[in-house]
Amino acid sequence: MARIAVIGAGMGAMAAAARLAVAGHRVAVFERGATHGGAVRRWERDGFAFDTGPGLLHLPAVYRDLFLKTGRESLESCIELSQVDPASRHVFPDGTAVSLPNASRAGVLTALDEALGAGSGERWSALVGRAREAWDATRRPLLEEPLWQDWRVLGRDPYPAVRRRGLFGRGKGPTTATLAEVARRELADPRLIALLESHALAYGFDPRSAPASAVVLPYMEQTFGSWYPRGGMRALADALYERCLARKVEFSFGAAVTGVVEKDGRASGVELADGRVSEAEFVVAGVDPVQLVELCRGREPWGADDVRPGPDDRATARLTVCLALRGARPEDAVHRTVVHTADRTAELAGVFGDGPGPRAPCDRPTVTVLRPDDPASRPDDAHEAVTLTATVAPHGPVDRHDGEAVAAAAERMTEIAEAAVPGLRERVLWREVLPPADDALVTGPALAGREGRFLRPGNRTRIPGLYAVGGWSHPGGGPAHAGMSGAIVAGLIVNGDDWHGST
């Protein structure tokens, strides 16, 4: 039995902690904040409650496996998990709208044909079919296994090039196109293009530079469905925390780690802000790579031949507006509606930049509207809690220190959201604006292609006994991927660094 120190209490860190504890290790988690869950947060006031991080769960099998492997109680016995149907509604600038059924390829095809015109569903379905090829080719190395030592082979995009007719028709080899190029070439309709690119933007990717393999994002959602826990995504974080406690994981909150202690060239514990040292045979770090370098006192955890954070790994942030509404939620209300921008060029430039000049905020960004049918989110059935989010640059035009800019952006988002909630502004009791926070940035999952620039640093580091976990490391961000990261780290520690995966 080894003593293991875990830095941070995010979803990936807790997933690793629970698995390691059930394997017989003594696990101590040190979290500088006051609570667990990392970016999976919930904000409450006057009986209203709002998810301020991820709003839905995709790939629930990750947490079903985690709860199965760490105790007798299943995931569904710990939280009430239900499919969201329709999975989403999309409102486009020309006034057309489409509701997409949950986990139904045939249903999505029919809905798109009916809303956007004949042939729209088939074009989307064909793209999702090619996305499945990319998913099948990279599922194991990107989701279930430690990052390959020869990671450069994942720099080749697995998305298959479309065969074209004529003398200069392309073959079936992988493409080198960006997601935006694939969208223009294969979808044509600007509404379908917006549908595809909105998935990338939600995960913090710029479709102009993201690899074509980012088509796996809508494939993943459409194939495995969208799920919502009663009590919001925070209920999932709470259940995982309780599972850790049941497995005797020790938590220390308000305990900032200031350094990784080494002995004989190996990680041997952590040093805390109060000067204490907690000794350990292994250290699991659920922090971003820059902070991990600082904790290692300048010693690089990854070598020159490893995946390293680069300019395309820039995270984005969310501007969140919490709306307490008078009046009951209509029975036909959709859980999630995406109101698309009329000027995607301006939106992408505002979030990611467009050349060396300063970023200018988009006046009318894409706004995601969440209206959960959840009694736990409202004081009674005569009220409704609605959450609005928009993707923004973490230190861009809508900065948390600029209260005037944040308030103006929130007002515009509320106006835009009326396309999803008619009469919204007349129903508002109060509004709370949560500007982007440095410790709640959006990090997307690892993607193959583009010479490996969208991979994440591996979970194994060059410092023996030190492992990286969570959204900043392999296999990337999002609740499901964080859970996979925890499984990989636990597998490496329990089975040794030559372990190649769960199967």
Backbone torsions as a table, in degrees:
resi	resn	phi	psi	omega
1	MET	NA	126.2	-178.4
2	ALA	-106.1	153.0	171.8
3	ARG	-93.0	131.3	-175.4
4	ILE	-126.0	129.2	176.5
5	ALA	-101.4	127.7	179.5
6	VAL	-113.4	127.2	179.5
7	ILE	-96.1	113.7	179.6
8	GLY	98.2	150.6	-179.0
9	ALA	-121.0	37.6	173.5
10	GLY	-73.7	178.9	-175.0
11	MET	-63.5	-43.0	179.2
12	GLY	-65.1	-41.8	-179.8
13	ALA	-64.7	-43.0	179.4
14	MET	-69.1	-35.2	177.3
15	ALA	-61.7	-41.4	177.1
16	ALA	-67.2	-42.6	-177.6
17	ALA	-60.5	-44.8	-178.8
18	ALA	-63.0	-44.0	-179.0
19	ARG	-67.1	-38.9	-179.8
20	LEU	-69.4	-37.5	-179.7
21	ALA	-66.2	-41.1	-179.3
22	VAL	-70.0	-18.5	175.9
23	ALA	-83.0	-0.4	174.2
24	GLY	103.8	4.6	-179.2
25	HIS	-89.2	154.5	173.6
26	ARG	-89.9	118.6	-172.5
27	VAL	-118.6	128.7	176.6
28	ALA	-121.9	126.7	-179.1
29	VAL	-106.4	130.4	179.5
30	PHE	-116.4	114.8	-176.5
31	GLU	-119.3	125.8	-178.1
32	ARG	-71.9	-24.9	179.4
33	GLY	-83.3	-172.6	-175.6
34	ALA	-94.3	-6.1	-175.8
35	THR	-150.4	179.2	-177.8
36	HIS	-101.5	173.7	172.0
37	GLY	104.9	-15.1	179.8
38	GLY	60.6	-123.7	-177.8
39	ALA	-78.0	-6.9	178.6
40	VAL	-85.3	93.4	-171.0
41	ARG	-123.1	164.3	178.6
42	ARG	-142.1	134.0	-179.3
43	TRP	-113.1	133.4	-173.5
44	GLU	-130.3	145.5	175.4
45	ARG	-164.3	133.2	172.7
46	ASP	54.1	35.0	179.3
47	GLY	85.6	-4.2	174.8
48	PHE	-95.1	147.4	179.7
49	ALA	-140.2	141.7	-173.6
50	PHE	-137.3	132.2	169.2
51	ASP	-71.9	128.9	-179.5
52	THR	-113.4	6.9	173.4
53	GLY	-122.0	-137.9	176.0
54	PRO	-58.0	138.4	-176.7
55	GLY	-99.9	-17.9	-177.7
56	LEU	-139.9	158.3	177.8
57	LEU	-107.9	128.9	171.2
58	HIS	-113.0	156.1	-175.8
59	LEU	55.5	56.9	-179.6
60	PRO	-62.0	-17.4	179.8
61	ALA	-58.7	-27.4	179.3
62	VAL	-60.2	-46.4	-177.8
63	TYR	-81.8	-26.5	172.3
64	ARG	-62.3	-42.9	178.3
65	ASP	-65.5	-41.7	179.9
66	LEU	-59.9	-47.3	-178.3
67	PHE	-70.2	-33.5	176.7
68	LEU	-64.7	-41.8	-175.4
69	LYS	-79.0	-14.9	-174.9
70	THR	-114.3	8.7	177.8
71	GLY	171.5	175.5	-177.1
72	ARG	-79.2	-25.7	-177.1
73	GLU	-81.0	129.5	177.7
74	SER	-74.6	168.4	177.5
75	LEU	-59.7	-45.6	-176.6
76	GLU	-69.0	-18.1	175.6
77	SER	-81.9	-13.3	-179.2
78	CYS	-101.8	-30.2	177.0
79	ILE	-138.5	154.8	176.2
80	GLU	-90.9	107.6	-173.8
81	LEU	-112.2	129.3	-178.4
82	SER	-136.1	150.8	175.9
83	GLN	-75.1	142.7	177.5
84	VAL	-93.9	120.9	-178.3
85	ASP	-141.1	119.7	3.8
86	PRO	-68.8	157.0	-179.1
87	ALA	-65.4	-35.4	-179.8
88	SER	-166.3	156.4	171.6
89	ARG	-119.9	137.8	-178.5
90	HIS	-120.1	127.5	178.2
91	VAL	-112.5	123.3	-174.2
92	PHE	-102.9	160.6	-175.4
93	PRO	-58.2	-27.6	-179.1
94	ASP	-82.2	3.5	177.5
95	GLY	96.0	-12.2	177.3
96	THR	-73.7	153.6	-179.4
97	ALA	-144.3	151.7	178.7
98	VAL	-144.3	136.6	174.2
99	SER	-104.7	125.8	-175.6
100	LEU	-102.3	122.4	-180.0
101	PRO	-66.6	158.3	-176.1
102	ASN	-81.9	128.2	171.2
103	ALA	53.3	45.8	179.0
104	SER	-141.7	101.3	179.9
105	ARG	-64.3	-43.0	179.7
106	ALA	-65.3	-39.3	179.2
107	GLY	-65.0	-39.6	178.0
108	VAL	-65.0	-42.8	178.8
109	LEU	-57.5	-48.3	-179.1
110	THR	-63.8	-42.9	-178.8
111	ALA	-63.3	-41.0	179.6
112	LEU	-67.7	-41.2	178.1
113	ASP	-61.0	-43.4	-177.3
114	GLU	-69.6	-36.3	-175.4
115	ALA	-88.2	-37.6	-172.3
116	LEU	-109.9	-7.9	178.8
117	GLY	114.5	152.4	-178.8
118	ALA	-56.3	137.3	-179.9
119	GLY	95.5	-20.3	-179.1
120	SER	-63.9	-44.8	-179.7
121	GLY	-63.8	-38.5	-179.3
122	GLU	-67.6	-40.1	178.1
123	ARG	-62.8	-44.1	179.1
124	TRP	-65.6	-42.5	-178.7
125	SER	-63.5	-38.7	178.5
126	ALA	-64.8	-40.1	178.2
127	LEU	-64.7	-43.2	179.3
128	VAL	-65.2	-33.9	175.6
129	GLY	-62.2	-42.0	176.6
130	ARG	-68.9	-32.2	176.4
131	ALA	-61.5	-33.9	178.7
132	ARG	-63.0	-37.7	177.1
133	GLU	-60.6	-43.2	178.5
134	ALA	-65.0	-40.5	178.5
135	TRP	-61.9	-48.7	-178.4
136	ASP	-62.5	-35.0	-177.5
137	ALA	-72.7	-26.5	-172.3
138	THR	-121.5	-0.7	-175.8
139	ARG	-55.9	-50.0	-176.9
140	ARG	-68.3	-53.1	-177.4
141	PRO	-67.8	-25.0	-177.6
142	LEU	-96.7	-17.0	-174.3
143	LEU	-125.0	-32.1	-169.1
144	GLU	-113.5	-12.9	-175.7
145	GLU	-121.1	155.0	170.5
146	PRO	-57.6	150.2	-179.8
147	LEU	-57.8	130.2	-178.1
148	TRP	-60.5	143.4	175.0
149	GLN	-61.4	-38.7	175.0
150	ASP	-91.4	64.5	-173.8
151	TRP	-69.5	-15.2	-176.6
152	ARG	-65.1	-21.3	176.5
153	VAL	-66.0	-22.2	176.9
154	LEU	-81.2	-1.6	174.9
155	GLY	-77.1	-8.5	177.7
156	ARG	-91.1	125.2	-173.9
157	ASP	-70.5	125.6	-178.4
158	PRO	-82.0	-7.4	-179.2
159	TYR	-68.4	123.8	-173.7
160	PRO	-73.4	136.3	176.0
161	ALA	-67.8	143.9	-179.7
162	VAL	-77.8	130.1	177.5
163	ARG	-71.7	128.7	179.5
164	ARG	-110.3	154.5	179.8
165	ARG	-81.6	159.3	174.5
166	GLY	98.7	178.4	-174.9
167	LEU	-60.2	-35.4	-175.5
168	PHE	-104.3	25.4	177.4
169	GLY	-62.1	145.7	-178.8
170	ARG	-89.7	154.9	-179.8
171	GLY	-87.7	-157.6	-175.5
172	LYS	-98.7	8.3	-178.7
173	GLY	-68.6	162.6	-179.3
174	PRO	-61.3	151.8	-177.6
175	THR	-89.2	162.0	172.5
176	THR	-115.5	10.6	-176.4
177	ALA	-75.5	160.0	171.2
178	THR	-83.6	168.8	178.4
179	LEU	-62.1	-40.3	180.0
180	ALA	-62.6	-39.2	179.1
181	GLU	-67.0	-40.8	176.7
182	VAL	-62.0	-42.6	-179.3
183	ALA	-60.5	-46.7	-179.2
184	ARG	-65.5	-40.8	-173.7
185	ARG	-75.4	-37.2	-170.1
186	GLU	-105.0	-17.8	-177.9
187	LEU	-109.3	-37.0	175.0
188	ALA	67.2	-56.8	-177.5
189	ASP	-62.7	125.0	-177.7
190	PRO	-60.1	-24.9	179.0
191	ARG	-74.3	-40.0	175.0
192	LEU	-65.9	-38.4	177.0
193	ILE	-60.1	-45.2	178.8
194	ALA	-62.3	-38.0	178.4
195	LEU	-60.9	-46.8	-179.7
196	LEU	-66.4	-48.2	-175.0
197	GLU	-68.8	-25.6	178.6
198	SER	-66.5	-30.0	175.4
199	HIS	-64.9	-42.0	178.4
200	ALA	-64.3	-45.5	-178.1
201	LEU	-61.8	-38.1	179.9
202	ALA	-62.5	-28.6	178.1
203	TYR	-94.2	6.1	177.1
204	GLY	85.6	18.7	-179.2
205	PHE	-103.0	141.4	172.8
206	ASP	-86.7	113.3	-176.9
207	PRO	-62.2	-18.7	179.4
208	ARG	-72.9	-21.0	-179.7
209	SER	-122.9	-15.2	-179.7
210	ALA	-66.6	146.9	179.4
211	PRO	-68.7	159.7	177.5
212	ALA	-58.8	-26.2	-179.0
213	SER	-62.9	-9.7	175.9
214	ALA	-65.1	-7.8	173.8
215	VAL	-62.2	-15.4	177.7
216	VAL	-67.5	-18.1	-178.2
217	LEU	-66.7	-52.7	173.9
218	PRO	-68.1	-31.1	176.8
219	TYR	-60.4	-44.8	-178.5
220	MET	-61.3	-44.4	-179.2
221	GLU	-68.2	-44.2	-176.5
222	GLN	-69.5	-32.4	-175.9
223	THR	-83.4	-44.3	-173.5
224	PHE	-100.6	-6.6	172.8
225	GLY	86.9	169.9	177.0
226	SER	-115.5	130.6	-173.4
227	TRP	-126.1	148.5	-179.1
228	TYR	-131.9	127.5	175.6
229	PRO	-87.2	135.5	173.5
230	ARG	-58.1	130.4	-173.0
231	GLY	94.0	2.8	177.4
232	GLY	82.3	176.5	-179.9
233	MET	-61.6	-22.5	177.2
234	ARG	-62.6	-28.6	178.1
235	ALA	-62.4	-34.1	177.2
236	LEU	-66.9	-43.4	178.4
237	ALA	-63.3	-40.4	178.8
238	ASP	-64.4	-41.0	-180.0
239	ALA	-64.4	-39.6	178.8
240	LEU	-67.4	-39.5	176.6
241	TYR	-61.2	-45.4	178.5
242	GLU	-63.3	-36.2	177.4
243	ARG	-65.2	-39.5	176.4
244	CYS	-61.4	-45.0	179.2
245	LEU	-61.8	-40.1	179.3
246	ALA	-64.0	-27.2	178.5
247	ARG	-92.5	12.5	174.8
248	LYS	70.8	26.8	172.0
249	VAL	-72.3	135.0	180.0
250	GLU	-94.7	131.8	178.7
251	PHE	-115.8	136.7	172.5
252	SER	-125.5	114.5	179.3
253	PHE	-99.5	154.7	-172.9
254	GLY	67.4	25.8	-176.2
255	ALA	-117.5	87.8	-178.3
256	ALA	-76.9	130.4	175.6
257	VAL	-87.4	130.0	-178.4
258	THR	-108.3	-8.0	179.5
259	GLY	-172.3	151.3	171.6
260	VAL	-94.5	122.6	-178.0
261	VAL	-84.8	137.0	177.8
262	GLU	-120.2	148.6	174.6
263	LYS	-143.3	125.9	-178.8
264	ASP	55.8	37.9	176.1
265	GLY	78.0	12.2	-176.7
266	ARG	-129.2	144.7	175.3
267	ALA	-60.7	130.4	-175.9
268	SER	-132.3	13.8	177.8
269	GLY	148.7	-171.0	179.8
270	VAL	-131.8	148.4	175.5
271	GLU	-104.1	133.7	-176.6
272	LEU	-100.6	164.1	-176.3
273	ALA	-61.7	-27.8	179.3
274	ASP	-83.8	5.8	176.8
275	GLY	95.0	-11.0	179.0
276	ARG	-71.3	153.1	174.4
277	VAL	-120.4	126.9	175.7
278	SER	-103.9	112.4	-177.3
279	GLU	-76.2	147.5	-179.0
280	ALA	-159.2	151.6	174.4
281	GLU	-81.3	-24.8	177.9
282	PHE	-137.0	148.8	175.0
283	VAL	-125.2	128.7	177.7
284	VAL	-114.0	119.4	-173.4
285	ALA	-107.9	113.9	176.0
286	GLY	-99.6	55.6	-178.0
287	VAL	-130.3	167.6	-179.4
288	ASP	-72.9	158.5	-173.5
289	PRO	-59.2	-36.7	179.9
290	VAL	-63.9	-45.0	178.6
291	GLN	-65.5	-35.5	180.0
292	LEU	-65.2	-38.9	175.6
293	VAL	-60.2	-41.7	178.8
294	GLU	-63.8	-41.4	179.5
295	LEU	-66.4	-27.6	177.1
296	CYS	-87.4	11.1	176.8
297	ARG	55.5	44.3	174.3
298	GLY	91.0	-13.3	177.9
299	ARG	-76.1	123.3	-175.3
300	GLU	-69.2	122.0	177.5
301	PRO	-71.2	-21.9	-179.4
302	TRP	-120.9	141.1	-178.1
303	GLY	-85.0	177.8	-177.6
304	ALA	-63.8	-24.6	-179.2
305	ASP	-93.2	3.3	179.8
306	ASP	-93.7	166.1	171.0
307	VAL	-66.6	132.5	-178.9
308	ARG	-129.7	147.9	178.2
309	PRO	-58.4	134.9	-179.6
310	GLY	-131.5	-172.6	-176.4
311	PRO	-63.4	-26.3	179.5
312	ASP	-83.6	0.4	178.1
313	ASP	-94.4	9.8	-179.0
314	ARG	-60.0	131.9	178.6
315	ALA	-84.4	161.8	171.5
316	THR	-112.3	-178.8	179.9
317	ALA	-136.0	168.5	177.1
318	ARG	-114.9	134.9	166.7
319	LEU	-95.3	121.7	-173.0
320	THR	-115.8	133.8	176.9
321	VAL	-121.2	119.0	179.0
322	CYS	-98.2	123.7	-176.9
323	LEU	-117.5	121.1	172.2
324	ALA	-93.7	119.6	-174.1
325	LEU	-112.4	142.2	167.9
326	ARG	-84.2	147.1	-178.9
327	GLY	99.9	145.8	-176.7
328	ALA	-73.5	153.6	174.0
329	ARG	-71.4	125.6	179.1
330	PRO	-62.9	147.5	-178.1
331	GLU	-62.6	-29.7	-177.8
332	ASP	-92.9	10.4	179.4
333	ALA	-64.9	144.0	179.0
334	VAL	-94.5	136.8	-177.9
335	HIS	-58.7	-47.2	-176.1
336	ARG	-130.7	124.8	174.5
337	THR	-124.0	134.2	176.3
338	VAL	-108.8	116.8	177.2
339	VAL	-99.2	111.2	-170.7
340	HIS	-81.0	146.2	177.7
341	THR	-69.2	152.3	174.6
342	ALA	-87.8	-9.3	-177.6
343	ASP	-136.4	79.7	-177.1
344	ARG	-66.3	-31.6	178.0
345	THR	-59.0	-46.9	178.9
346	ALA	-66.3	-37.6	-180.0
347	GLU	-64.1	-47.6	-179.0
348	LEU	-64.9	-37.6	178.2
349	ALA	-65.4	-36.9	179.7
350	GLY	-70.0	-33.4	-178.4
351	VAL	-84.1	-46.2	-171.0
352	PHE	-108.8	-11.7	-176.3
353	GLY	90.7	156.2	-178.9
354	ASP	-146.2	73.2	-175.4
355	GLY	101.5	-173.8	-173.4
356	PRO	-76.2	-14.6	-175.8
357	GLY	-72.4	172.7	179.3
358	PRO	-69.3	153.8	178.7
359	ARG	-80.7	141.5	177.1
360	ALA	-116.0	129.5	-178.1
361	PRO	-65.1	145.1	177.0
362	CYS	-78.1	129.4	-177.2
363	ASP	-63.6	-35.5	-177.3
364	ARG	-131.5	81.6	-177.6
365	PRO	-75.6	170.8	169.7
366	THR	-67.7	128.7	-177.2
367	VAL	-120.6	128.5	174.4
368	THR	-98.4	128.1	-176.6
369	VAL	-112.3	120.0	179.2
370	LEU	-108.4	123.8	179.4
371	ARG	-128.7	72.8	-176.5
372	PRO	-67.6	139.7	173.4
373	ASP	-87.9	76.4	-169.8
374	ASP	-137.3	109.4	178.5
375	PRO	-56.6	-24.6	-179.9
376	ALA	-71.9	-10.2	-177.1
377	SER	-96.9	-3.0	-173.7
378	ARG	-142.5	155.8	-178.4
379	PRO	-69.4	-30.8	178.7
380	ASP	-164.0	177.1	-175.9
381	ASP	-76.4	-0.6	176.1
382	ALA	-94.0	9.0	179.4
383	HIS	-137.5	167.4	179.8
384	GLU	-144.7	142.8	175.2
385	ALA	-106.5	127.0	-179.1
386	VAL	-126.6	134.8	179.0
387	THR	-116.2	130.1	176.0
388	LEU	-111.5	137.5	175.9
389	THR	-136.1	148.7	173.1
390	ALA	-139.3	142.5	178.2
391	THR	-80.4	130.5	-178.7
392	VAL	-136.7	167.2	173.6
393	ALA	-72.6	139.2	-176.5
394	PRO	-64.2	-29.2	179.2
395	HIS	-132.0	39.6	-174.6
396	GLY	-100.6	-148.1	-174.5
397	PRO	-62.9	-33.5	178.3
398	VAL	-99.5	78.9	-176.0
399	ASP	-94.0	145.2	-176.7
400	ARG	-62.8	-20.2	-179.2
401	HIS	-84.0	-11.2	-178.7
402	ASP	-103.9	86.2	-175.2
403	GLY	-60.3	-36.3	-179.1
404	GLU	-66.0	-43.0	179.3
405	ALA	-67.1	-38.9	179.0
406	VAL	-64.8	-43.8	180.0
407	ALA	-63.6	-40.8	179.6
408	ALA	-65.7	-41.0	178.6
409	ALA	-64.6	-39.9	178.8
410	ALA	-64.0	-38.3	178.0
411	GLU	-64.9	-41.9	178.1
412	ARG	-65.2	-41.1	178.8
413	MET	-62.2	-39.5	179.1
414	THR	-64.7	-40.8	177.3
415	GLU	-63.0	-45.1	179.8
416	ILE	-61.2	-39.7	-175.5
417	ALA	-66.0	-13.2	177.4
418	GLU	-64.6	-18.5	174.3
419	ALA	-67.5	-21.5	177.7
420	ALA	-101.2	-30.6	-178.0
421	VAL	-127.7	88.2	-179.3
422	PRO	-55.7	136.9	-179.7
423	GLY	71.3	22.1	-173.8
424	LEU	-56.7	-51.5	-171.2
425	ARG	-64.0	-28.7	178.3
426	GLU	-72.8	-18.1	-177.5
427	ARG	-95.1	-6.8	-172.2
428	VAL	-72.0	121.3	171.4
429	LEU	-81.6	-48.1	175.1
430	TRP	-157.5	161.6	-177.8
431	ARG	-132.7	133.7	175.8
432	GLU	-120.3	127.3	-178.5
433	VAL	-105.0	125.5	179.3
434	LEU	-111.1	100.4	-177.7
435	PRO	-71.0	167.5	-178.9
436	PRO	-57.1	140.2	178.6
437	ALA	-116.6	142.8	-178.6
438	ASP	-61.5	-30.4	-176.1
439	ASP	-97.1	15.0	178.2
440	ALA	-135.7	45.6	-179.9
441	LEU	-77.5	157.2	-179.7
442	VAL	-94.0	123.1	175.3
443	THR	-122.1	130.8	-177.5
444	GLY	-87.8	169.4	177.8
445	PRO	-70.6	161.5	177.3
446	ALA	-66.4	142.9	178.9
447	LEU	-129.8	142.7	175.9
448	ALA	-82.2	158.4	179.0
449	GLY	103.3	178.6	178.2
450	ARG	52.5	40.3	175.4
451	GLU	59.6	26.7	175.1
452	GLY	84.3	8.8	-177.1
453	ARG	-70.3	-14.8	-179.3
454	PHE	-108.8	17.0	169.6
455	LEU	-85.6	165.4	177.5
456	ARG	-112.9	152.4	177.2
457	PRO	-53.5	144.8	-176.6
458	GLY	-66.9	159.9	179.7
459	ASN	-73.4	-32.1	172.8
460	ARG	-77.8	138.7	175.0
461	THR	-113.2	172.8	178.0
462	ARG	-77.6	-5.6	176.7
463	ILE	-98.5	111.9	-178.3
464	PRO	-54.1	136.4	178.5
465	GLY	86.8	-5.1	-179.6
466	LEU	-111.0	127.7	-178.2
467	TYR	-128.9	149.7	178.4
468	ALA	-109.3	140.1	-177.0
469	VAL	-140.3	157.2	174.7
470	GLY	102.1	-173.9	-171.2
471	GLY	-64.1	-21.4	180.0
472	TRP	-84.9	-8.3	-179.0
473	SER	-121.8	176.5	-179.1
474	HIS	-57.9	133.5	4.9
475	PRO	-100.2	24.9	173.7
476	GLY	107.2	-169.2	-169.2
477	GLY	-92.7	171.3	-174.9
478	GLY	103.0	148.9	-176.4
479	PRO	-54.6	-44.6	-177.9
480	ALA	-65.5	-45.4	-178.4
481	HIS	-68.0	-33.8	175.3
482	ALA	-63.0	-40.7	176.8
483	GLY	-62.1	-38.5	176.8
484	MET	-66.1	-38.9	178.4
485	SER	-60.1	-42.2	177.6
486	GLY	-62.8	-38.2	178.8
487	ALA	-65.9	-39.2	-179.7
488	ILE	-66.2	-45.3	-179.3
489	VAL	-63.5	-43.6	178.2
490	ALA	-61.4	-39.9	178.3
491	GLY	-62.6	-39.8	179.6
492	LEU	-66.1	-41.2	-177.9
493	ILE	-72.5	-41.8	-177.0
494	VAL	-72.6	-38.4	-172.7
495	ASN	-105.2	-10.1	-179.7
496	GLY	101.0	159.8	-173.4
497	ASP	-68.7	-10.3	177.0
498	ASP	-91.7	6.6	178.0
499	TRP	-68.5	137.9	-174.1
500	HIS	-112.4	-1.2	179.5
501	GLY	145.4	173.7	-172.4
502	SER	-77.3	-17.9	-179.9
503	THR	-127.5	NA	NA
